[in-house]
Amino acid sequence: MEKFIFFNGRFVKEKNVKISVLNSSLHYGLSVFEGIKAFKTSKGTIIFRLKEHLKRLRSSAKIMGYSIPYSNKQLTKFVKLLLKKNNLDSAYIRPIVFFQGESIGLKKSKTNIALIAFNLKNFFKNTELKLMISSLTRYSKNKLFEFKVSGNYALSFLAKNKAIQKGFDDAIILNEKKQLTECSTENIFIVKNNTVFTPKTNAILSGITRDSIKKICKNLKIPFKEKNIPLKELFNVSEVFVSGTAAGILPVKQVNTKKYSMKKNNITKKIIQEYNTIIQAKNPKYSKWLEFV
Ligand code: PMP
């Protein structure tokens, strides 16, 4: 079946989308984007926390000087239509905003917006992850890392591909103080003395799944704290897990050569269980997170 893309106000067949190479976003990594998920449930398809994703898209767009010519209500309608046009009852949805067509200078030009949707089964082939500590650094003063700007992903790309080359699933990137920041496209969590800890959001992406975990923990009465986590603490904890829209919530079974028991990770399991009931639309407590298509 032909895939439809929403491009600057129209639904266009993928092969008919024409983008210029005079595209400063392509040349300099200036585009901003989102990753959103739609899940098939027994009650119909739901889009998970669409409002929060659109809010983050707008904040990324604002920092780069894009002006998105549609309201959230319009974007919501377009996303739903996109799923219908592509016959998707579950999907990964990728809005992307970029400059193109006028010059390749480092000057603002016209805002373009595309919405793409496709099937995404397993983002990681493994359901328990092996992570490697990357030798690259996410500087803790770099505010740009708090936004979904494509240029940030050069670092994620290098870290992840090095990890894969060495037989791992992904990399953990540290800041210059040797504290944990995040993985290539996931936030990271440790469990110590039955408390969940995750790095503060300095120079990391404030994940929407991360925020969901914070609220799940509150409801399950699991203590949850944000703090700076030195690398060495990672080797002294019972559970490690990661979260992201594409990946979901996944336990970590190994970091470098350190192994974690997949039998004793009870807190991770509880959180994953609760998350699964939410995305299956079986947990009315969280119904405001679900946008029915
Ligand atoms: N960190 C980075 C760098 C990411 O790209 C992502 C994916 N958006 C995340 C964390 C997780 O964020 P979310 O839960 O909103 O997908």
Residues whose N, C-alpha, C, O or C-beta is under 5 A from the ligand:
A	BS01	PMP	G35 E182 C183 S184 T185 E186 N187 L205 S206 G207 I208 T209 R210 S243 G244 T245 A246
